[in-house]
Amino acid sequence: MSSYFIEKSNQNDKPLITVVGIMGKQGLSVARTLLESKQFRVRGITRRANSAEAVELIKQGAELINVPLDLGHKAQFVAAFLGSYGVFMVTPSIAPPHTHEMELGKELADAAVEAGVKHILFSSLENVDRITKGEKFAPHFTDKALVEEYIRTLPIVSSFIYMAFFYTNLMEFYTPYLKDGQFVFPIYLPKDFRAPFVDPLTATGPAVLEIFTNPAEYAGKSLPVIGEFISPQEMVDAFVKVTGKEAVYSSAFTREDFLRHFPGFASNESLINEVLGMAAYAVEFGYFQKDKDLSWSRKINPGTLNWEQFLRTTGWQGEKISY
């Protein structure tokens, strides 16, 4: 285990937050926000300690520790968590048919307890399997919910955020393409269905800062992080308005439509079923359950970006982007 650390002499009295997956979208947002707040020290677990973003975090005062975010590294997780007041924990997206996200989450949580961490903040989601009585297949959601349930049994303060669909999904995975001079947006939701979306790169950090700053208020809470509720057609209309480019919506909601737009997924049946199951769950059962405070994230962070603001801020013109 190697460590990269630039320490400021006046930082030692500040609580230390360790960010699991610090180079991911949520992790970067959390690290940047906590560092900018000057209220916390930040340590991060990553395998990308030499990336440009990592170097910038180190310059800002973060400590980065190289540990594989995978099963079988509990002792290294314990060592990485030592001295931390809190841990912000994200389990990586593990594409079907692999199914060890829950086991990894438990290993990380157990390591936090063993290291003497006071507060776990986990990025969770709804238990789709339970809510739909097994009708919808969305292990990306359910496995996180099971990790949350496990964390709640541990002798540690815990809080949870639930991220909406990511705006960046349309830039990274389900990118529009040009046809006859206009952009075609193949979106995995029905044209007029309004779903919750958010920018993870700017919205996660303020939510986490709020919770770690007021731990007693948020102990045991599960809190959605939302930019806005918006339909695919409204997203396309905003893209046209902001960029001046011609664009149309095209359904990727059914299996036939999805594979027509994304034939590369055909070799992974489990992944197809998960994407379609996730979308069908959101449409038929609601992305968030009724006990969730859907206004919370915008109340604590009025600057949360809606889709149009996200387009203007990023300057995105419809090209494929990798994070």
C-alpha positions, 0 to 999 in steps of 0.5 A: 500500500503506497500513500501520496500525501501533502499535509498542511500544518493547520489541518491535523485538528480537522476531522478526516473523511476517507472517500472510497472510489475518490476518482469516480464521479461521486468521489471526485465531487465529494473530495473537491467539496470537502477540501474547498470547505476547509472543514475536513481533511480528505483521504481517498482510496483509488487505483488511479493515483497518477491521473491528472485529477489525482495530482490536482487533489494531492495539490489541494491537500488530499491523501491518496492510497492505492488499494484495489476496490475489490474483494479480499482487501479488508486488511488494506481497507482497515489500514486506509480507514484508520484515523478517519472520523467518517467514510464516504462509501461508493461501491463500484458499478459491477456489470452483470453477470458479476454479482459481488457488489453486496459482498464488497460493500459488507467488507468495506463496512466491516473494515470501517467499524474495525478501524474505529470510524464514527460515521459511514455515509453510503451511496445507496438506492432502492431495493427494486427486488423487494418493491417489485416482488421480484418482477424487475431485475435491477441488481445495481439498485438492489445490491446497494439497498442490501449493503445499506440494510447491512450497514444499519445493523452495525454499531456505527452511525450511518447515513445514506444518499440516493442519487438520481439518474445521471445526466452524464449517462447520455454523454458517456453510455447512451450517447446521441448520434448524427443521422441526416444532419440531426442528433438522435437521442436514444433514451431508455425512458418513454418520451414524456415520462418525467424522471429524476436526473442529477449531475453527480460531479457537482451535486454529490459533494454538497449533499455529503458536506451537509450530512458530515457537518450535521451528523446528528440531524442526518443519522439513519436518514436516506436522502435523495440527490436530485437536479430536477424531474425531466422527461426525455423530450424535455431533455432533447428540447433543452439541448436544441435550445442551448446548442442550436443543433437539430435533435430528436428523441428515439425510444430505447425503452423496449428491448427491440428499440434498445438493441436497435440503438445499442447492438453492442450490448447484445453479447451481455444478456444480463446487462440488457435485462438490468438496463431495461429492468431499471427503466421499467421499475422507474416508470411503473413503481417510481424511482424513489419511494414515497417516504423520501424527501424529494426536495431535500437536496435542492433545499440544502444546495439551491445551486444544484444544476438542472439539465439546461444549466448542466448543458450550459455549464459543460458546453456539451455539444452531443459528443461521446465523453469518457470519464 
